[in-house]
C-alpha cells in the first residue's frame, strides 16, 4: 500500500475539519473550490489513491469485469430485466392483487433468485459488502460530527 493507515486517517481528519469549517460558513460551491488549500487537495488525493489501491476495491473491480464478460450472467440479468418489464406492464394493466400481477411478481422473483445465486454474482455481492462497509466507516469518520446537529424544525 502506498500510504500508511496514519496517512489515511490524517486525510480523513483534514477532510472532516474542512467540511466542518464549510458548515459554519455559507459558502457556495465556487467558494468551496477557492478555499481548498494545497493541504486539503493533497489529503483528498491521498485518500483517493489509498482507496484505489485498497485490496477490497481492487477485488470488487476485478469481479465486476468478470461479471460484465460472463455471458451466462448477462443472460440471467437480461431475463431478470425482462421479467421486471413484464411486472411493470401487469401493474399498469391489472389491479395490484390480481393473478396476473402475482404471476409476474413470481417470475421476477425466480429470475432474480437465479441471478443472485450464480456463483460469480455471489462473489461480487460478498466483495461489494466489504467495500460498502469500508465506505460506511469513512462516511462515519468524516460526517459523524455533522449528524449530531439538527435543524430546529426537525428536532424531536
Steps between C-alpha positions, in 0.01 A plus 500: 500500500635843411385675816492394859185483707617816677514686167153375418367608841665839458330540162163421653563737791599787272196441281273477804617830646485673163139390464427620853649838412279519194193409703554802725522738206257555217736426213358424159654221294743736328622637832573145609746461214666832583549400864648159430863542585785281381498299822137400455545422131802284583302324774213432260738369235661277763157374605405426140831326431474295818147393415591416140777273630289336768486123439122497559438751222747329269326165560156651442611661173654173381183304574290771334709463184446124513125554541484728200683245285300198616230411247306285745476784751407745225221267385369460856509876546314549174235245605457684831461833317238351265302362795520842664350656188227234497416586861485871416264424211284279722481773764386749236233268362372317808428560866786448743339190649407338168620156395688652204700727731570215743627282214722782373634557852576130536681487165706806593582347838619177336707686239661716771564194716666320210722802436586551867593135554745490210848439654656805335217727615531360851874580496424851378238561769737376771777731374253788470398461864864536607544816293171641628615443860818692424301789347265505800798523735647785296164682492462457874851631560449803278139589571445377858535852640231625262241238591458633853393843375134534415299781353253633755200414283602134506573473871303230679 
